Amino acid sequence: MKKSEAIHWALEKLAFPVLSTKQELKECYHQLASVSHPDKGGDTQKMSEINEAYEILKSYMEDFKFTFSDEEIAKQFPQELHVNKFRF
């Protein structure tokens, strides 16, 4: 499986939004794990898939190359760009 396909599979498996933080990923994983863990009556296969999806997304987030260009910063904080555009 290609990396991009793996990331899309992981997002779908965890029902995780595209724009998220590392902390939100961790919280999502813990919530799913608490429900799906075999010790709590969950399915072993499902827990295995949740673990795999979490590792894929966690690895992607840790290895992501950041750019600190003005364009990227504007994408991360669009409200600031909007305020500056329409300031009188």
PyRosetta script that sets phi, psi and omega in degrees:
from pyrosetta import init, pose_from_sequence

init()
pose = pose_from_sequence("MKKSEAIHWALEKLAFPVLSTKQELKECYHQLASVSHPDKGGDTQKMSEINEAYEILKSYMEDFKFTFSDEEIAKQFPQELHVNKFRF")
pose.set_psi(1, 133.5)
pose.set_omega(1, 176.9)
pose.set_phi(2, -67.6)
pose.set_psi(2, 156.6)
pose.set_omega(2, -179.9)
pose.set_phi(3, -58.7)
pose.set_psi(3, -43.2)
pose.set_omega(3, -179.0)
pose.set_phi(4, -64.0)
pose.set_psi(4, -38.7)
pose.set_omega(4, 177.3)
pose.set_phi(5, -66.3)
pose.set_psi(5, -39.4)
pose.set_omega(5, 179.4)
pose.set_phi(6, -63.7)
pose.set_psi(6, -40.8)
pose.set_omega(6, 179.2)
pose.set_phi(7, -64.9)
pose.set_psi(7, -44.7)
pose.set_omega(7, 178.0)
pose.set_phi(8, -63.5)
pose.set_psi(8, -39.4)
pose.set_omega(8, 177.5)
pose.set_phi(9, -62.1)
pose.set_psi(9, -44.6)
pose.set_omega(9, -178.5)
pose.set_phi(10, -64.5)
pose.set_psi(10, -41.9)
pose.set_omega(10, 177.7)
pose.set_phi(11, -59.8)
pose.set_psi(11, -42.8)
pose.set_omega(11, 179.6)
pose.set_phi(12, -67.5)
pose.set_psi(12, -44.0)
pose.set_omega(12, -177.7)
pose.set_phi(13, -60.6)
pose.set_psi(13, -39.3)
pose.set_omega(13, -179.1)
pose.set_phi(14, -92.1)
pose.set_psi(14, -2.7)
pose.set_omega(14, -175.0)
pose.set_phi(15, 51.2)
pose.set_psi(15, 48.2)
pose.set_omega(15, -173.6)
pose.set_phi(16, -100.4)
pose.set_psi(16, 135.8)
pose.set_omega(16, 179.8)
pose.set_phi(17, -67.4)
pose.set_psi(17, 154.6)
pose.set_omega(17, -176.9)
pose.set_phi(18, -67.5)
pose.set_psi(18, -40.9)
pose.set_omega(18, -179.5)
pose.set_phi(19, -100.9)
pose.set_psi(19, 104.5)
pose.set_omega(19, -175.7)
pose.set_phi(20, -150.5)
pose.set_psi(20, 166.9)
pose.set_omega(20, 177.5)
pose.set_phi(21, -101.7)
pose.set_psi(21, 167.0)
pose.set_omega(21, 176.9)
pose.set_phi(22, -62.9)
pose.set_psi(22, -38.3)
pose.set_omega(22, 178.5)
pose.set_phi(23, -63.8)
pose.set_psi(23, -40.6)
pose.set_omega(23, 177.9)
pose.set_phi(24, -65.1)
pose.set_psi(24, -36.3)
pose.set_omega(24, 176.0)
pose.set_phi(25, -62.3)
pose.set_psi(25, -45.8)
pose.set_omega(25, -179.7)
pose.set_phi(26, -61.4)
pose.set_psi(26, -44.0)
pose.set_omega(26, 179.6)
pose.set_phi(27, -64.5)
pose.set_psi(27, -41.7)
pose.set_omega(27, 178.3)
pose.set_phi(28, -61.6)
pose.set_psi(28, -45.9)
pose.set_omega(28, 179.4)
pose.set_phi(29, -60.1)
pose.set_psi(29, -48.4)
pose.set_omega(29, -178.6)
pose.set_phi(30, -62.1)
pose.set_psi(30, -37.7)
pose.set_omega(30, 178.7)
pose.set_phi(31, -65.3)
pose.set_psi(31, -46.8)
pose.set_omega(31, 179.6)
pose.set_phi(32, -66.3)
pose.set_psi(32, -40.3)
pose.set_omega(32, -179.6)
pose.set_phi(33, -64.9)
pose.set_psi(33, -36.8)
pose.set_omega(33, -179.3)
pose.set_phi(34, -66.4)
pose.set_psi(34, -28.1)
pose.set_omega(34, 179.7)
pose.set_phi(35, -88.7)
pose.set_psi(35, -36.4)
pose.set_omega(35, -171.1)
pose.set_phi(36, -98.6)
pose.set_psi(36, -3.9)
pose.set_omega(36, -176.8)
pose.set_phi(37, -64.3)
pose.set_psi(37, 136.5)
pose.set_omega(37, -179.5)
pose.set_phi(38, -58.0)
pose.set_psi(38, -31.0)
pose.set_omega(38, 177.8)
pose.set_phi(39, -67.4)
pose.set_psi(39, -17.8)
pose.set_omega(39, 178.9)
pose.set_phi(40, -105.9)
pose.set_psi(40, 16.3)
pose.set_omega(40, 178.3)
pose.set_phi(41, 90.9)
pose.set_psi(41, 8.9)
pose.set_omega(41, -179.8)
pose.set_phi(42, -83.0)
pose.set_psi(42, 174.7)
pose.set_omega(42, -178.2)
pose.set_phi(43, -88.0)
pose.set_psi(43, 132.5)
pose.set_omega(43, -179.2)
pose.set_phi(44, -62.5)
pose.set_psi(44, -42.4)
pose.set_omega(44, -179.4)
pose.set_phi(45, -64.1)
pose.set_psi(45, -43.7)
pose.set_omega(45, 179.7)
pose.set_phi(46, -63.7)
pose.set_psi(46, -40.6)
pose.set_omega(46, 179.0)
pose.set_phi(47, -65.5)
pose.set_psi(47, -37.9)
pose.set_omega(47, 177.5)
pose.set_phi(48, -62.1)
pose.set_psi(48, -42.6)
pose.set_omega(48, 178.5)
pose.set_phi(49, -66.9)
pose.set_psi(49, -39.0)
pose.set_omega(49, 177.5)
pose.set_phi(50, -62.9)
pose.set_psi(50, -44.4)
pose.set_omega(50, 178.1)
pose.set_phi(51, -61.1)
pose.set_psi(51, -44.7)
pose.set_omega(51, -179.6)
pose.set_phi(52, -63.5)
pose.set_psi(52, -44.8)
pose.set_omega(52, 179.8)
pose.set_phi(53, -62.7)
pose.set_psi(53, -42.5)
pose.set_omega(53, 179.0)
pose.set_phi(54, -61.8)
pose.set_psi(54, -44.8)
pose.set_omega(54, 179.9)
pose.set_phi(55, -63.8)
pose.set_psi(55, -39.0)
pose.set_omega(55, 177.9)
pose.set_phi(56, -61.7)
pose.set_psi(56, -49.2)
pose.set_omega(56, -177.5)
pose.set_phi(57, -70.5)
pose.set_psi(57, -38.7)
pose.set_omega(57, 178.2)
pose.set_phi(58, -62.5)
pose.set_psi(58, -44.2)
pose.set_omega(58, 179.0)
pose.set_phi(59, -62.8)
pose.set_psi(59, -43.3)
pose.set_omega(59, 178.4)
pose.set_phi(60, -59.7)
pose.set_psi(60, -45.2)
pose.set_omega(60, -179.0)
pose.set_phi(61, -65.9)
pose.set_psi(61, -38.0)
pose.set_omega(61, -179.4)
pose.set_phi(62, -72.0)
pose.set_psi(62, -33.0)
pose.set_omega(62, -177.0)
pose.set_phi(63, -94.2)
pose.set_psi(63, -0.9)
pose.set_omega(63, -176.7)
pose.set_phi(64, -63.1)
pose.set_psi(64, 135.6)
pose.set_omega(64, 177.2)
pose.set_phi(65, -91.2)
pose.set_psi(65, 123.2)
pose.set_omega(65, -178.5)
pose.set_phi(66, -93.4)
pose.set_psi(66, 146.2)
pose.set_omega(66, 172.9)
pose.set_phi(67, -120.7)
pose.set_psi(67, 137.9)
pose.set_omega(67, -179.0)
pose.set_phi(68, -109.9)
pose.set_psi(68, 35.2)
pose.set_omega(68, 177.7)
pose.set_phi(69, -72.0)
pose.set_psi(69, 159.1)
pose.set_omega(69, 178.8)
pose.set_phi(70, -58.4)
pose.set_psi(70, -37.7)
pose.set_omega(70, -179.6)
pose.set_phi(71, -64.1)
pose.set_psi(71, -43.2)
pose.set_omega(71, -179.1)
pose.set_phi(72, -68.5)
pose.set_psi(72, -40.5)
pose.set_omega(72, 178.1)
pose.set_phi(73, -63.0)
pose.set_psi(73, -40.0)
pose.set_omega(73, 177.9)
pose.set_phi(74, -63.4)
pose.set_psi(74, -35.6)
pose.set_omega(74, 177.4)
pose.set_phi(75, -66.2)
pose.set_psi(75, -36.9)
pose.set_omega(75, -178.3)
pose.set_phi(76, -75.1)
pose.set_psi(76, -28.9)
pose.set_omega(76, -178.2)
pose.set_phi(77, -130.0)
pose.set_psi(77, 65.3)
pose.set_omega(77, -174.8)
pose.set_phi(78, -63.7)
pose.set_psi(78, -28.4)
pose.set_omega(78, -178.8)
pose.set_phi(79, -64.5)
pose.set_psi(79, -34.3)
pose.set_omega(79, 179.0)
pose.set_phi(80, -68.9)
pose.set_psi(80, -39.9)
pose.set_omega(80, 177.9)
pose.set_phi(81, -63.7)
pose.set_psi(81, -42.2)
pose.set_omega(81, -179.8)
pose.set_phi(82, -62.1)
pose.set_psi(82, -44.2)
pose.set_omega(82, 180.0)
pose.set_phi(83, -63.4)
pose.set_psi(83, -44.1)
pose.set_omega(83, -179.7)
pose.set_phi(84, -66.5)
pose.set_psi(84, -32.4)
pose.set_omega(84, 179.5)
pose.set_phi(85, -66.3)
pose.set_psi(85, -37.0)
pose.set_omega(85, -172.8)
pose.set_phi(86, -108.3)
pose.set_psi(86, 19.3)
pose.set_omega(86, 178.2)
pose.set_phi(87, -78.7)
pose.set_psi(87, 135.9)
pose.set_omega(87, -179.6)
pose.set_phi(88, -100.3)
pose.dump_pdb("model.pdb")
